[in-house]
Amino acid sequence: QVQLEESGGGLVQAGGALRLACAASERTLRRYHIAWFRQSPGKEREFVASLSWNGNDKFYANSVKGRFTISRDLAKNMVYLLMDNLKPEDTAVYYCSADLYGSITPDYWGQGTQVTVSS
């Protein structure tokens, strides 16, 4: 059973920063690709960033490249999404996901955490 739990969302002004965290078991982090997605009201869920199971490969959506950084800390069983220079259009519910093969439709999801960026 893969369980994911996000934290770290909140309200921030444009230009500010937030760090989201995704808690998972060590087994999950060592076997599964972890990805962050987001969904804004009235929009489809979209890919944000991903990290391969071995931590070697990272991918970002063009809209966040250069501003967001995905990383992990195996000692703490955490995957992080550091979001810098936030924009109002980054406002969304952010979800952590896990998939064995790095699918764009991951098998496992967290409950989500709200990020609101005010202008």
Secondary structure, DSSP 4 states (H G I P E B T S, - for coil): ----EEE--EEEETT--EEEEEE--HHHHHHSEEEEEEE-TTS--EEEEEE-TTS--EEE-TTTTTTEEEEEETTTTEEEEEE-S--GGG-EEEEEEEESS--SS-SEE---EEEEEE-
